[in-house]
Amino acid sequence: MANISNLGKYERKPLKEYLTPYKISVLVLIDYYLSVRRIKRRMTPTETLDSDIEFFSETEERNFIFTTLKLMHMPDMSLSELNDRISSIGSKNMCNMFNSRLAQVQENELEGLTLFFNSMEATISVSPSPVSQSSTIGLFIRRMNVAFNRLSFSQLCKLYTRFQDYMKISPAEQSKEDTDDMNTSMDLTEGGKEMDVEQPTREGVRFLDEPDEVQSDEKNLLLPSAYSRRQAHHFIDQQAALLQHNDSAALPPNELQKIIRQILKTNPGLAEAHFLSYLNNMRVGEFNAAQHHLYHFFDRHLVFLSQSSKEAKDQDDENNKRFRYAALNLARLHYQFGHREEALAAIKEAVRMAQEANDNICLQYALGWMQRLGRNKGNDSSILTERNLTRSAELNLPYIMALSIHSYTQINVSTKPSRLFDFLMKGELLHFQHAMLDIMTMGFAQKAALWSKAGNGELCSLNCQQLLNLESTENGVYHMDEPECIALCNLVHEHASKGLYDAAFEILNFAKQSFPHPSQHARLWQLTEQIVLFEKAMNSGNVSHTTEEYVANMGALDEHEAKIRQIEILKHRGSYEGAINLLLQLDKEKLMKNKVNHNIFASLFKIFLISGEVDFLMGHSSLAIVHILNALVLATERELTYSIALATMYLAALQFHISMPCHALELISNELHLIYTHGSLFDTARTLLLYARCLVSVAALNKDNQTSAHLSAVELCLTACTMFKTLEANRRLKDVYYFQARLYNDLGYMQERNDSALQFKLLEEQYPSQTGATINYLL
């Protein structure tokens, strides 16, 4: 029996094609091309060519064929847009000849229209024919002739009237006409509120978007910009691919929804249009509308049961399969909107149906979703991931295997980086063997994340650039999804850490254009933007109401990150008690999650360092040492060399401030090369300043080579000063100028001392110190 999506009202198959003025224009263009080919075949070498006819070159003929194939499947467009497409082929005279032939068909009125279709039918009927009847163009001509022959006289008159309007109307008027028609006949909302999904009729319940009265296919033939089933399928396939891989290149949500309504008007039983609407509503976060269209998609894909028992069993199995995957899609919908319990219930239903039907593939997908839900809640889902990976290998499901590998890497992020890279290397073999482009981009993003976690910003940047320069075009769609957004955000952080704010914001603007709001990945660059703006404000010493707004914006995107930044503001202002209270709250939250979630290293590392710094500023040096050593142990257990070096610098700074410069100098000397190699500009500059202070203090203690130590310290201060200027870190520049002035004073360089003192005074006037303390930071 037939699929319900292929039937119209009362189980009648709808027409495959609708005749519109646009398609008549395409037929005229094809007729012009065939006439040129006929003349070219009949000409002898001694004959001259009519001045009105221009032969195609090989390049023009190839471009014409490709353009015509696209025009046959594209949605209807205005005449001016069609002329622009024809002009891109390359022939200057083609547009003039095309418009001339259109005018001839229009001038002869109904007779001219009838004669034109008769001539087109004769063109493919003669032998030898310039075009094969079974070719794409031949089939298109035959379908248009069938649609034309089915028109009654009144319908033919209306078609000619519309053809005359099509020849005169401008693109703006055409767009307004189509929009008005959609709004009056297909508006799904009334008074700003969504209409009822189901309305009773004498036949029972009708689907949304169906007309109140039965609308025949013949009447649909004369709708403005009617979509044939083939045009609709072509449009849906194109937009669905864009929404999946590059949603910024897809049509805007409102415009896309209008076209979907128009498609459903001429093709009420087209289930794929409902799925495209489901994806479109998912994109803008409309849960009710997305759920409604998801239900309609699977409802209209049901199969009528046959009378024979064998066929009925096969069709029942097919329906059950659709129900299983409908449950998985419903779980994905609830997952994206944060409805964990509803998503888990849908997955359990899919598992139950898959077990009854012995559908191992569906079970593997369900297991993957269960693992993801468990990981987001904080449960240890590594066992589920291992089972999924093993079973997928047995069933030869490479895509699920690759996903399981990346999930396993994320779950076990607390293990040694070398083991994780080995695991990702095995996954890359699957990527190249089966050409899984989306998994390949995910692999680059994960490697970049691992390098960033290890503190190697250069290799992180390299992997991000490899990802962005990857030839990721698939079926004509350039891949631009979450991995690309993460790579752009990583590059923004990398450039901002080097003081290249102009380049960072330029990359950020590109991310905004590629992932505009309300894209589901827009929150990534939004959080990155607020962090960069906050760090720039803190470096400059301009801690104002605007800085607190950055933190408030962060709170809407990442509450934990916002609390850490709030602690930095409180520390800068000298509100140490408030900072301690927030730290205790964060520490408690993270230690509670430590039982079930291993991906907390970065947060705990930051908490330990900030806790040590705040305790030091409050005069509790012994407690500060404990927190810094905890951070050092945490980094050592995971073999993260840069984190070890950074924690060592904090320990060295603490030793320097408690009058142990010799030990501090030794620690700095051991880790200075790592800071130089992998550190940000800010970390490098403050390490150099600390190194200079240690050199002077050690020389003063030993009373040996003090002049040489002072000169070396001056050189280090000049380097640090240049770095802080690049970062616009004005409050740190004051410390450098103050220390420089003292060094120059000890060396007897009075002019240089006065210059440094003047620079310090100017900066102090512009950025006065917030507290009365001598220092308000440890490192």
C-alpha positions, -999 to +999 in steps of 0.1 A: +000+000+000+010+036-002+028+057+024+005+083+040+029+111+031+025+103-006-013+107-005-035+138-006-071+141+006-092+110+002-061+089-007-055+106-041-019+110-052-010+146-056+005+160-088+042+159-091+045+193-109+026+226-107+027+249-138+038+284-130+050+314-150+085+308-137+085+273-152+071+285-185+101+309-185+125+280-179+109+261-208+114+291-230+150+292-220+154+255-228+136+260-262+161+288-271+190+265-263+176+236-283+169+259-313+205+270-313+216+234-312+193+225-342+206+254-363+242+245-355+237+209-366+220+218-399+245+245-409+271+237-435+306+252-432+298+277-461+266+291-445+265+324-426+250+327-392+220+350-386+230+381-366+203+375-340+217+340-331+249+334-312+264+300-307+275+288-273+312+282-266+321+250-248+324+269-215+291+287-220+273+255-229+286+237-198+276+267-176+242+268-193+235+231-186+245+234-149+224+266-145+194+250-162+195+219-140+195+242-109+167+263-123+145+233-128+147+224-091+149+258-075+119+276-060+101+301-082+119+335-087+111+368-103+120+375-139+147+399-130+163+373-108+161+348-136+178+372-160+206+377-134+211+339-134+212+338-172+236+367-174+261+347-152+264+321-179+286+344-200+267+350-232+258+387-237+231+381-263+213+352-245+193+375-221+180+396-250+170+365-271+154+349-240+133+380-232+124+384-269+110+348-270+091+354-238+075+385-253+065+365-284+047+340-263+029+367-244+019+387-275+001+358-290-020+354-259-036+319-253-029+307-288+008+316-284+009+297-251-008+266-266+015+267-297+045+269-275+037+238-255+028+220-287+061+229-302+079+217-270+061+184-272+070+180-309+106+188-301+111+157-279+089+135-302+107+140-335+135+116-345+163+124-341+155+146-311+179+173-299+172+161-263+165+125-251+130+119-236+146+101-206+171+128-198+166+153-170+156+181-194+134+157-214+115+145-184+110+181-172+095+191-206+072+160-205+060+168-170+053+204-179+033+192-210+013+168-188+005+196-163-005+219-192-028+194-208-047+189-176-057+225-174-092+235-181-100+266-203-107+288-173-075+276-156-056+283-188-069+319-188-058+324-152-024+310-160-020+334-189-031+363-167-005+354-141+021+350-169+013+386-180+017+398-144+050+379-141+064+397-171+055+431-156+059+427-119+091+439-100+110+417-075+098+438-045+062+435-056+066+398-063+080+393-027+051+414-012+025+394-032+039+361-021+042+372+015+006+385+015-007+353+001+012+333+027+000+355+055-037+353+044-039+316+035-012+299+056-008+319+088-003+295+117-008+323+143-037+344+150-034+376+171+001+366+181-010+333+196-006+299+181-037+283+168-050+250+181-030+220+168-060+199+162-095+209+152-125+186+148-140+180+114-167+157+102-139+132+093-123+133+127-092+154+133-073+173+106-036+182+105-024+218+111-018+237+079-046+219+060-073+241+044-107+242+059-121+229+026-107+203+003-084+221-021-079+202-054-045+198-070-058+217-100-066+247-079-031+245-064-017+248-099-025+285-100-012+295-066+015+321-067+050+306-063+036+271-060+062+244-050+061+211-068+070+181-049+104+179-065+111+216-058+100+211-022+122+181-017+152+199-032+146+230-010+141+208+022+173+188+015+193+220+010+180+238+041+182+207+063+219+202+053+226+239+061+208+237+095+228+206+104+263+218+093+261+256+088+229+271+102+242+307+096+241+300+058+205+288+060+176+312+055+166+334+085+141+316+108+111+338+100+117+336+062+123+299+063+091+293+083+071+313+057+085+292+029+077+260+048+041+272+052+039+278+015+053+244+007+027+228+030+000+247+013+007+231-021+019+198-006-002+192+026+011+156+030+048+164+027+061+151+061+097+162+054+085+199+056+074+193+092+108+179+101+125+210+086+101+231+106+111+211+137+148+219+130+140+255+124+121+258+157+149+240+175+173+267+162+153+295+178+144+277+210+107+272+204+099+240+223+061+238+217+064+244+180+093+220+176+075+193+195+043+198+174+061+195+141+081+165+153+049+147+161+035+156+127+065+144+108+063+109+123+025+108+122+025+115+085+052+089+079+029+061+091+020+034+066-015+021+059-019-015+069-026-040+040-052-066+040-028-095+035-012-107+067+024-108+053+023-072+040+006-061+072+034-076+093+061-059+072+043-025+074+037-029+112+075-035+116+082-004+096+058+016+118+074+003+149+108+013+136+096+048+131+082+049+166+116+039+180+134+067+162+106+091+170+113+084+207+150+091+202+143+124+184+119+133+212+147+126+237+171+148+218+145+176+218+140+174+256+178+171+261+184+204+242+159+222+263+172+208+296+143+184+303+163+155+317+135+134+332+114+136+300+144+128+278+153+098+300+116+086+298+117+088+259+150+069+258+136+041+280+106+039+257+130+036+227+150+009+245+119-011+253+107-010+216+142-018+203+146-048+226+112-061+215+122-058+178+159-069+184+171-036+169+207-034+179+215-002+161+187+017+178+199+003+212+234+016+205+220+051+198+199+049+230+229+038+250+249+068+237+221+092+248+219+075+282+256+080+287+253+117+277+224+123+301+243+105+329+274+126+323+256+159+324+240+150+357+274+142+372+272+104+372+302+082+363+292+072+328+325+057+317+311+021+321+282+029+297+307+045+272+330+014+273+300-009+267+288+013+238+323+014+223+327-024+225+293-032+212+296-007+183+328-024+172+311-058+172+282-045+151+306-026+128+290+009+135+320+032+129+300+065+135+289+054+170+324+041+177+339+075+169+314+093+190+321+069+219+358+075+216+353+113+219+329+108+248+354+085+266+381+112+261+359+139+277+349+116+306+385+107+314+399+141+309+416+139+343+439+112+331+474+118+317+473+138+284+496+112+267+470+085+272+442+107+258+462+116+227+469+079+221+432+073+223+423+101+200+448+088+175+429+055+173+397+075+166+414+094+138+419+061+119+381+057+119+377+093+106+400+088+076+387+053+068+350+063+067+353+100+058+333+112+088+338+149+084+319+161+114+338+136+137+371+148+122+364+184+131+354+172+166+387+155+169+407+187+161+386+206+186+393+180+213+431+180+206+431+218+208+412+216+242+438+191+255+467+213+244+450+243+260+445+224+292+482+214+292+491+250+288+505+248+253+488+277+236+508+275+204+498+239+197+462+247+207+462+275+182+478+253+155+450+227+159+424+254+157+438+268+125+440+233+110+404+228+118+394+262+103+414+256+072+402+220+067+384+214+034+351+206+051+327+210+022+301+182+021+275+181-006+281+218-014+277+228+023+307+242+042+309+227+077+305+254+103+293+239+136+303+238+173+339+227+167+345+256+144+329+280+170+351+266+197+382+270+175+374+306+169+369+312+206+403+296+213+419+319+188+403+349+204+417+339+238+451+332+223+453+366+206+440+385+236+465+368+259+493+383+236+478+417+238+465+416+202+431+429+211+423+443+176+429+409+160+410+391+188+379+413+183+382+409+146+380+371+150+352+376+175+332+396+149+337+368+124+323+343+150+293+366+155+287+366+118+291+329+115+270+320+145+245+348+149+220+349+177+198+328+182+222+301+170+226+273+196+264+279+196+262+317+201+266+313+238+302+302+232+314+334+216+292+354+240+310+340+270+344+345+253+336+381+246+327+388+282+358+371+295+381+390+272+364+424+280+367+416+317+403+406+316+412+437+296+393+459+321+411+443+350+445+446+334+440+483+329+429+488+365+396+502+354+374+482+378+341+500+374+304+494+370+310+482+335+333+454+348+305+443+371+282+442+341+306+418+323+304+395+353+266+397+354+266+388+317+289+359+324+265+347+351+238+341+325+261+319+305+284+303+331+275+309+368+307+292+381+330+313+359+311+345+370+317+337+406+355+333+401+356+367+383+335+383+411+362+371+436+388+388+415+369+421+417+364+418+455+402+410+459+411+440+438+389+463+460+402+448+492+370+431+502+388+400+514+360+387+536+335+386+508+361+369+486+367+342+512+329+336+515+326+331+478+357+308+477+343+286+505+311+283+486+329+274+453+352+250+471+323+231+487+305+229+453+335+215+435+344+190+462+309+177+461+311+172+424+345+156+427+329+123+437+311+119+404+327+142+379+364+142+370+363+172+346+369+199+373+407+203+372+407+239+358+382+251+383+399+236+413+433+248+402+419+284+399+402+281+433+434+270+450+455+297+436+430+325+443+425+311+478+462+312+484+464+348+471+435+360+493+449+343+524+483+360+518+467+394+514+449+389+547+482+380+564+477+342+566+509+331+548+508+296+563+472+290+549+483+305+516+512+279+513+487+251+519+464+262+491+493+268+466+508+234+474+474+218+468+473+234+434+508+222+427+499+186+437+468+187+415+488+197+385+516+172+392+492+143+394+480+151+359+515+159+345+504+193+333+537+211+329+525+246+325+501+244+354+530+231+375+552+260+364+524+286+372+518+271+407+556+272+412+557+309+404+530+316+430+550+296+455+581+316+446+562+348+450+550+338+484+586+328+495+599+362+482+573+381+503+582+361+535+619+370+530+631+339+513+644+353+480+671+327+475+646+298+475+623+319+453+651+327+428+659+290+425+623+280+418+619+307+392+651+297+374+639+261+371+605+271+355+613+303+337+618+286+303+583+271+305+568+304+312+587+320+284+577+292+260+541+286+267+530+314+290+507+343+282+521+378+279+507+387+313+522+356+331+555+362+314+557+399+323+548+394+360+573+365+362+600+387+349+592+414+374+593+389+402+626+375+389+641+410+389+631+416+425+646+383+435+679+391+418+682+424+436+672+409+470+696+380+467+724+404+457+716+426+487+717+396+510+750+384+496+764+419+492+781+408+460+777+421+425+749+444+434+755+468+405+754+439+380+722+426+396+706+461+394+715+464+357+701+429+350+669+439+369+666+471+349+667+451+316+641+427+329+619+456+340+621+472+306+610+439+290+582+435+314+572+472+309+569+466+271+547+435+277+524+453+302+521+482+277+510+458+250+484+444+273+473+478+285+479+466+321+482+500+336+481+490+373+510+466+368+529+493+349+528+514+380+546+487+399+573+484+372+579+522+371+581+523+409+606+495+410+626+510+381+628+544+398+643+527+429+668+508+408+679+539+389+682+558+422+705+531+436+725+532+404+727+569+405+708+575+372+689+605+383+674+614+349+660+579+343+648+578+379+628+610+374+614+598+342+602+566+358+588+585+388+569+608+364+554+579+345+543+564+378+527+596+389+508+600+357+494+565+359+485+569+395+464+600+386+446+581+359+442+548+377+444+554+415+449+525+438+417+510+452+431+501+486+455+515+511+476+484+511+511+483+497+502+454+474+469+438+465+481+407+447+506+379+453+521+374+418 
